[in-house]
């Protein structure tokens, strides 16, 4: 593995999937053709699996015995659970979650990413809240027993998300906070982070919508974000997904290389 692609970062704010970054940036077509393998995952620290990708791989026969997960970092596309599947209504959700938890255990992973997505947007469809809450309460004991965390991404404000997590009532269901959701909704990002607090945050997606690179983004000041996270005492992962240059969106190496370098320059200090 080349040193340029490695992120041997011990800073408490930035820990990057070096294998995922390598495959996504330098071998995007390879990543699309075949899944990551356990030998390419980091050797220690918290790692992330995606509920939808695990289930999709199993359905397509690309995995046996729950032994694979695709990383959520630097992922330049959306996955099925995010766009076309409803966590509130899909009949096979229970099985999908069990497959995911089995995969987490098999690979010694810690955090799974569960985006409620368009079909589970609780701002536009508040009537789905009882069903989503019921299902989260059902899967929480299994996650607790396995010693893993389900990272939930919603469109809710921080205050409403805290209320949802409190209603679930499990330390195994936490917030996977996406900066873009708060920014798109016109919310104060720093106020949202403080409202969630460090104990509710399991991971953070530190990018915005596509359009400009992070270093050119006028509405996302990562240096100010770092100060806020430091004040909160939060420690965890920052994941890079979007913030691609709209003039060159298909240039994976350029976009994710530049964004990763910039995030490292902000958070890997001292």
Buried (B, 14 or more C-beta within 10 A) or exposed (E): EEEEBEBEBEBEBBBBBBBBBBBBBBBBEEBEEEBBEEEBBBEEEBBBBBBBBBBBBBEEEEBEEBBBBBBBBBBBEBBBBBEEBBBBEBEEBEEBBBBBBBBBBBBEBBBBBBBBBBBBBBEEBEEBBEBBBEBBBEBBEBBBEBEBBBBBBBBBBBEBBBEBBEEBEBBBBBBBBBBBBBBEEEBEBBBBBBBBBEBBBBBBBBBBBBBBBBBEBEEBBBEEBBEBBEEBEBEBBBBBBBBBBEEEBEEBEBBBBBBBEBBBEBBBEE
